[in-house]
Amino acid sequence: MLLAIDHVQLAMPAGGEAAARGFYGDVLGLPETPKPPHLAKRGGCWFENDALKIHLGVEADFRPARKAHPGLLVSELDALKARLVEAGYALKDDEPLEGYDRVYVDDPFGNRIELLELLAGGEGA
């Protein structure tokens, strides 16, 4: 029986750890957690809090995920959007989604990330 998603794995190019830390750690505010030693030697990095786990793994023939993406539920989307713009990230709007305010942003590697905030009184989709 499926219970929940444990984590989302995204790909990144070799040597991208500093850029990943800048985006996922500094801008999005996810704390980095150490990878197990036997996995750390492969490169990449993991970002986790109590509710969310995003793991970035090095892919030799890396290509960004332009359509497939995680949808991250956030609070204070306007403040997060301002931090993203201040850090130099371009925001992309899309068709409205009932019950949510949302925006897309590419991580430093071109992976598409959707940020969603539940509207007041909304139940989501």
N, C-alpha and C positions, 0 to 999 in steps of 0.2 A: 504494500500500500504506500502510495506517495503521501508524504506529510507536508513538505515545504521545500523551498529552494535553500540549500545550505550556503551556496556562494555563487557568484557570477565570475567566470574566467574571461578575461579579455587579453588579446595579444598585443605585444609591443615589440619594437625592434631592439636588438642588442644594444646595450649602453644607454637605454632610456630611463634608467631608474631615477635620476635626478629630476627629469621632467615629470615623471609620474608622481614623485613626492611633491613637487610644486603644485600640480593640479589636484590630485586626489587628497593629499594631506593638507597643504597650505590653503588652497582655495575652497575645496569642498568640505574640508574639516574632518576627514576620516583619519583616525589614528593609524599609523603603520604598526603592524604586528610582525614579529620576526617569523620568517619561514623556517620550517624544520631544517636542520643542517643538511640532510641528504637532498633536499629540494633547493636550498639556497645556492648551491654550487651551479645550478642551472641559470641563475640570474632571475630578474623580475622582482616583484615585491607584492606584498599583501597589505590591504587596508581593511580594517574591521572595527565595528562598534557592536553594541549589543544586538542591533536589529539588522545589520547590513554587512556583508562581506564581499569585497571586490578584490580578486586576485589578478595580477598582471603577470603573464608568462612570456618569455622571450620566444619569438618565432623566427627562424632563420630566413624564410622567404615571406616576411611580414607584409600583409596587405590590410589596411584598416577596414573595419566593419562599418560600411556606409549606410546600410539599411537595417540589418539586425542590430539591436541595441538593448541595453537595460533601461527600464523606466524607474527612476528613483523618486520615491515619495519624499517631499521636503516640506519644511515649514519656513516661513519668511522668504518666499521665493523672490520677492522684489529685492531684498537685501542681498541674496545670493547672486542674483543677476547683476547687481551693481559691483559686487566683488569680482565676478567673472570679467565684466567689461573693463574694470580697473586693471585687471591682470592681463588684458590684451586678448581675451577670447571673444569671438564673434558669436552672437546669439541668433538663432533661427526660429522664427515663428512658424506655426503650421495651422491647419484647420482647427477650430475650437473642438474641444472634447468635453461633452456635457459633464458638469460637476467638478471640473478641474481648470486651473490656470496652469499652462505648461509652456515650456520652451525647450529647444534643442541646442546643444553645444557639442563641438568636437573636442575630445581630449587632445593632448599634445601630439598624438600619433594619428589623428584623423578618425578615431573610433567615435561613432555617434552615441551621445548620451542624452536621454530625455529626462527632464526635471519636471515633476508634477506636484502641484499643491492643491489639496482638496479645498474647494470653495466653501465658505461658510454656509451651513445648512445642506451641503451636498453630501451625497452618499457615495459618490464615485460611480464609475461605470461598471 
